[in-house]
Amino acid sequence: MIITSDEGFTNDDIFDVDKSSLAIGGSSIRVREEIAYRILSSLPRSRLAGIQRRIAPLLQFDLVGSLPTEISLQIFSCLSSQILLNCALVSRRWRTLADDQSLWKNLCNSRGWEWKQPSRTHDFDSRFSQVPTGDSDDEGMGDDEDDEDGADLGLEFVEGEHVLADEESGFASMDVDGHAPTASISSTSSSILQSLSSLLFDSPPPRPPPIRRNRHSAPSILPSLSSYQLLKPNYKRLHQTHRRLSNRFHSSSYRLSLLQNRGTPTNAHTNTIYCLQLYTYPSPSTHGQTLFTGSKDRTIREWNLTTGCVERVIKGVHECSVLSICVSGGFVASGGSDRRVVVWDLEENRLVKVICDHEDSVLCVRFDEQRLVSCSKDRTVRTYSFPDLVPQFVLGAHRAAVNAVSLSKTLIVSGSGDRSIRLWDAQTGKLLRTFENHHSRGIASIDFSPPFVISGSSDKHLRLFDITTLQGWSTSPDFDNPPSSFLDSMSISGVGGSSVGVNSTMICHVCGSMAAGPGQGNTGGEASGSGLMGMDRIRCVHADLVRSVALGEEFVLSGSYDLSIKVWERSTGKLVADLTGGHTGRIFCIGFDCTKIVSCGEDQRICIWDFSHGIDTSFIKL
């Protein structure tokens, strides 16, 4: 007789299982697998769930967590910040590994982000007021070589007034001859392995929706600390704060305040402000970050950004407008429409030297540890050793005023009203390459961070390219269907006379279209996107001369006579932010760091566009 149990199996089944269990130890894996399956299949479903929970740990073997810490950290060092955040949610062991400061320090170092000990800061307040536009003399810009009649001059109507730029204006006639990313928890071990397998595909955090702020009143740009207590470096926090600030730039989340308005503070500039530069002293405990500005009132002023006060006024060294300044290593160099280059020692607060070699207004001056470079309306670039300021070379290949110059180690880049950019060997003064007809009109501004050069022009456009690969992007519609003469001249002329086509791409991220530039075999039509680039593109570009450009690791900034500042994605040329409402007169100069943008112009305003509001950035080295 066969007895059936209440659990759904027979005595014979029990006997077979008992006999099988006696032979498990000597059985093969396949036999033991079959025995286990038969045992599990003989159990009621109500008991299988409990068995599943008991054997789950046997199925989840943490290979990485079981390794020595040094080896586990070596594996985690190959992961991106986004995947590290995901890994921290897997288990306690993985969180300890993913939060290791050495990993985040390496990620910060790769981006040049440094930790500094916070110090106490204080708020300052500034207010807007309506400012009429004043007169203009030397705007620090030379002419286009083909603007023989000064066509860009004449009357400018600003707030009901007209201002006539005089003969020393920048367009005087000159011809050819003379939030940390949100991490998701994987539901199973397999999803975690999939995350690890995609470590090479680090995706940026999702962009939050744009946040519109009231742009007419704002607190201090820098947060304050309640104590001087030294903090242990937290590189994960540093990295996440930088990413959060980057998201602020992408979403145009800022607060706008004025460091100077016309007549305020009492010791502010009394005329148009032509140039500025942010500068961080080597010893932040005594100075921290300050702002230097140069003006038509013939002075250079140093501003304390934490108090909003003028801390130093350098005057009596220029007889006319200060058009350009450069601050580095405890020195400030300035160039003016009085044809002077002045070097001032900040630590000793004394004049080092006045150089009067140029024959016309000095439009731009730059220096580093080895040399000082200046350029002028006299169509030359001059170099001097630094800090002894012994003359070296006079670079005279340009056919019009040299409006901007930049240097990096052994290379000098100059941009001119003759529409060309020239690359020089700083050690020998040799002309290495000429980028002819780089814009359709004169070049007003450049910035150089090898191997990239960004330029702004009176044709209202920007152009960025890599001097080694000749690849880049431009906002100019001339690259959609340029005339054959323009294509013929768009080349790089080497020292030996050889020329190579320049590859550029015109991208419109409003209408979504893309056009190939010269050198790519596409002189018309669209590479991708929807239809022709018409009125939509106009919203993507400047409406007037691009007077100032700044090149960062992630963004490119441009300031224009159209009263706007635009933020562009450096890698693609995508328009990230369009900042307006700060200035009532033409913007002459911009500067920025990871927390803010600073701008100045003919309205005598110094605007601070603060992207760090509500975020503690006291530990970020600027």
MOLINJO-V352680 format. One record per backbone hydrogen bond with DSSP energy under -0.5 kcal/mol. CO is the residue of the C=O (numbers start at 1). NH is the residue of the N-H. E is the energy in kcal/mol with one decimal. If there is no record, write none. Layout:
BEGIN
co | nh | e
CO | NH | E
CO | NH | E
END
This chain:
BEGIN
co | nh | e
1 | 3 | -0.6
2 | 4 | -0.5
3 | 5 | -0.6
3 | 11 | -1.1
5 | 8 | -1.4
9 | 5 | -2.0
10 | 14 | -1.7
11 | 15 | -2.5
12 | 16 | -2.6
13 | 17 | -2.4
14 | 18 | -2.6
15 | 19 | -2.3
16 | 20 | -2.1
17 | 21 | -2.6
18 | 22 | -1.1
19 | 23 | -0.6
20 | 23 | -1.1
21 | 24 | -0.9
23 | 26 | -0.5
24 | 27 | -1.6
28 | 32 | -2.6
29 | 33 | -2.3
30 | 34 | -1.9
31 | 35 | -2.5
32 | 36 | -2.6
33 | 37 | -2.2
34 | 38 | -2.3
35 | 39 | -2.4
36 | 40 | -2.6
37 | 41 | -2.8
38 | 42 | -1.1
39 | 43 | -0.5
40 | 43 | -1.2
44 | 47 | -1.6
44 | 48 | -0.8
45 | 49 | -0.9
47 | 51 | -1.7
48 | 52 | -2.6
49 | 53 | -1.9
50 | 54 | -1.6
51 | 55 | -2.1
52 | 56 | -1.1
55 | 58 | -0.7
55 | 59 | -0.9
56 | 59 | -1.3
56 | 60 | -0.9
59 | 61 | -0.7
60 | 62 | -0.6
61 | 63 | -1.3
62 | 66 | -1.4
63 | 67 | -0.6
64 | 67 | -1.1
68 | 71 | -0.5
68 | 72 | -2.4
69 | 73 | -2.7
70 | 74 | -1.5
71 | 75 | -1.9
72 | 76 | -2.5
73 | 77 | -1.7
75 | 78 | -1.5
76 | 79 | -1.7
80 | 84 | -2.2
81 | 85 | -1.9
82 | 86 | -1.4
83 | 87 | -2.8
84 | 88 | -1.8
86 | 89 | -1.5
87 | 90 | -1.9
87 | 91 | -0.6
91 | 95 | -2.3
92 | 96 | -2.3
93 | 97 | -1.9
94 | 98 | -3.3
95 | 99 | -1.9
97 | 100 | -1.4
100 | 103 | -0.9
100 | 104 | -1.3
101 | 105 | -2.5
102 | 106 | -1.9
103 | 107 | -1.8
104 | 108 | -2.3
105 | 109 | -2.8
106 | 110 | -2.0
107 | 111 | -0.6
108 | 111 | -1.1
108 | 112 | -0.5
108 | 113 | -2.7
109 | 112 | -1.0
112 | 114 | -0.6
114 | 621 | -2.1
136 | 166 | -0.7
137 | 139 | -0.8
144 | 147 | -1.5
144 | 174 | -0.5
146 | 148 | -1.5
147 | 150 | -1.2
150 | 153 | -2.0
154 | 165 | -0.9
156 | 158 | -0.7
156 | 163 | -1.8
158 | 161 | -2.1
161 | 158 | -2.7
163 | 156 | -1.0
163 | 165 | -0.7
166 | 169 | -1.9
169 | 172 | -1.5
188 | 192 | -1.2
189 | 193 | -2.0
190 | 194 | -1.9
191 | 195 | -1.7
192 | 196 | -2.1
193 | 197 | -2.2
194 | 198 | -0.9
195 | 198 | -0.6
196 | 199 | -1.6
198 | 201 | -2.2
201 | 203 | -0.5
210 | 212 | -0.6
213 | 215 | -0.6
214 | 217 | -0.5
216 | 128 | -0.5
218 | 126 | -0.6
233 | 235 | -0.6
234 | 238 | -2.0
235 | 239 | -2.5
236 | 240 | -2.5
237 | 241 | -2.2
238 | 242 | -2.0
239 | 243 | -2.1
240 | 244 | -2.1
241 | 245 | -2.3
242 | 246 | -2.2
243 | 247 | -2.1
244 | 248 | -1.6
245 | 249 | -1.8
246 | 250 | -2.1
247 | 251 | -1.9
248 | 252 | -0.5
248 | 253 | -2.3
249 | 252 | -0.9
251 | 211 | -1.4
252 | 254 | -0.9
255 | 610 | -3.2
257 | 259 | -0.5
257 | 608 | -3.0
260 | 606 | -2.0
261 | 264 | -2.1
264 | 261 | -2.0
265 | 268 | -1.7
269 | 263 | -0.5
272 | 274 | -0.6
272 | 296 | -3.1
275 | 294 | -2.4
277 | 292 | -2.6
279 | 281 | -0.5
279 | 290 | -3.5
282 | 284 | -0.7
283 | 286 | -1.5
283 | 287 | -1.6
283 | 288 | -0.6
288 | 281 | -2.1
289 | 305 | -0.9
290 | 279 | -2.7
291 | 303 | -3.3
292 | 277 | -2.1
293 | 301 | -2.3
294 | 274 | -1.6
294 | 275 | -1.6
295 | 298 | -1.3
295 | 322 | -2.6
298 | 318 | -0.5
299 | 295 | -1.6
300 | 314 | -3.4
301 | 293 | -2.2
301 | 303 | -0.5
302 | 311 | -3.0
302 | 312 | -1.2
303 | 291 | -1.8
303 | 305 | -0.7
304 | 308 | -2.6
304 | 309 | -0.6
309 | 304 | -3.1
309 | 311 | -0.6
312 | 302 | -2.6
313 | 315 | -0.7
314 | 300 | -2.2
321 | 323 | -0.7
321 | 337 | -2.0
324 | 335 | -2.5
326 | 333 | -3.0
328 | 331 | -2.0
330 | 346 | -2.6
330 | 347 | -0.8
331 | 328 | -2.4
332 | 344 | -2.8
333 | 326 | -2.3
334 | 342 | -2.7
335 | 323 | -2.1
335 | 324 | -1.8
336 | 339 | -1.4
336 | 362 | -2.6
339 | 358 | -0.6
340 | 336 | -1.7
341 | 355 | -3.4
342 | 334 | -2.5
343 | 352 | -2.7
343 | 353 | -1.4
344 | 332 | -2.2
344 | 346 | -0.7
345 | 349 | -0.8
345 | 350 | -1.5
350 | 345 | -3.0
353 | 343 | -2.5
355 | 341 | -2.4
361 | 363 | -0.7
361 | 377 | -2.2
364 | 375 | -2.2
366 | 373 | -3.7
370 | 386 | -2.5
371 | 368 | -2.3
372 | 384 | -2.5
373 | 366 | -2.8
374 | 382 | -2.8
375 | 363 | -1.6
375 | 364 | -1.2
376 | 379 | -1.3
376 | 402 | -2.4
379 | 398 | -0.5
380 | 376 | -1.5
381 | 395 | -3.9
382 | 374 | -2.5
383 | 392 | -2.9
384 | 372 | -2.9
385 | 389 | -1.5
390 | 385 | -2.6
393 | 383 | -2.3
393 | 395 | -0.5
394 | 396 | -0.7
395 | 381 | -2.2
401 | 403 | -0.9
401 | 417 | -2.6
404 | 415 | -2.7
406 | 413 | -3.2
408 | 411 | -2.1
410 | 426 | -2.8
410 | 427 | -0.5
411 | 408 | -2.5
412 | 424 | -3.0
413 | 406 | -2.5
414 | 422 | -2.3
415 | 403 | -1.1
415 | 404 | -1.7
416 | 419 | -1.4
416 | 443 | -2.5
417 | 145 | -2.5
419 | 438 | -2.2
419 | 439 | -0.9
420 | 416 | -1.8
421 | 435 | -3.4
422 | 414 | -2.1
423 | 432 | -2.9
423 | 433 | -1.5
424 | 412 | -2.0
424 | 426 | -0.7
425 | 429 | -2.9
430 | 425 | -2.9
430 | 432 | -0.6
432 | 495 | -0.7
433 | 423 | -2.8
434 | 436 | -1.0
434 | 493 | -2.7
435 | 421 | -1.6
435 | 438 | -0.7
442 | 458 | -2.5
445 | 456 | -2.7
447 | 454 | -2.5
449 | 452 | -2.5
451 | 467 | -2.9
452 | 449 | -2.5
453 | 465 | -1.8
454 | 447 | -2.0
455 | 463 | -1.9
456 | 444 | -2.1
456 | 445 | -1.9
457 | 460 | -1.4
457 | 546 | -2.2
460 | 542 | -0.8
461 | 457 | -1.5
462 | 475 | -2.0
463 | 455 | -1.9
464 | 473 | -1.9
465 | 453 | -2.2
465 | 467 | -0.6
466 | 470 | -2.7
470 | 503 | -1.5
471 | 466 | -2.6
472 | 505 | -0.9
473 | 464 | -2.8
474 | 507 | -0.7
476 | 479 | -1.2
477 | 480 | -2.1
477 | 481 | -0.7
483 | 486 | -0.5
483 | 487 | -2.0
484 | 488 | -2.5
485 | 489 | -1.4
486 | 490 | -1.2
489 | 491 | -1.7
490 | 502 | -0.7
491 | 436 | -1.0
491 | 493 | -0.6
492 | 494 | -0.7
492 | 500 | -0.9
493 | 434 | -1.9
494 | 497 | -1.5
498 | 494 | -3.7
500 | 492 | -1.3
502 | 504 | -0.5
504 | 517 | -2.8
505 | 474 | -2.1
505 | 507 | -0.6
506 | 515 | -2.9
507 | 509 | -0.6
508 | 512 | -1.2
508 | 513 | -0.6
511 | 530 | -0.7
513 | 508 | -2.7
514 | 527 | -3.1
514 | 528 | -1.0
515 | 506 | -3.0
517 | 520 | -1.5
517 | 522 | -0.6
528 | 514 | -2.2
529 | 531 | -0.6
532 | 534 | -0.9
534 | 537 | -0.9
534 | 538 | -0.8
535 | 539 | -0.8
536 | 539 | -0.7
537 | 540 | -2.2
537 | 541 | -0.8
538 | 541 | -0.7
545 | 547 | -1.0
545 | 561 | -2.4
548 | 559 | -3.0
550 | 552 | -0.6
550 | 557 | -2.7
554 | 570 | -2.2
555 | 552 | -2.7
556 | 568 | -3.3
557 | 550 | -2.3
558 | 566 | -2.5
559 | 547 | -1.0
559 | 548 | -2.0
560 | 563 | -1.2
560 | 587 | -1.3
564 | 560 | -1.9
565 | 579 | -3.5
566 | 558 | -2.0
567 | 576 | -3.3
567 | 577 | -1.6
568 | 556 | -2.5
568 | 570 | -0.5
569 | 573 | -3.1
574 | 569 | -3.0
574 | 576 | -0.5
577 | 567 | -2.9
578 | 580 | -0.6
579 | 565 | -2.4
586 | 602 | -2.0
589 | 600 | -2.0
591 | 598 | -3.4
595 | 611 | -2.5
595 | 612 | -0.6
596 | 593 | -2.2
597 | 609 | -3.2
598 | 591 | -2.4
599 | 607 | -2.2
600 | 588 | -2.2
600 | 589 | -1.4
601 | 273 | -1.9
601 | 604 | -1.4
602 | 134 | -0.7
605 | 601 | -0.8
605 | 607 | -0.5
606 | 259 | -2.9
606 | 260 | -1.0
607 | 599 | -2.1
607 | 609 | -0.5
608 | 257 | -2.1
608 | 610 | -0.9
609 | 597 | -1.7
609 | 611 | -0.6
610 | 255 | -2.1
612 | 615 | -2.4
615 | 617 | -0.8
617 | 620 | -1.8
619 | 116 | -2.3
619 | 621 | -0.5
620 | 622 | -0.6
END
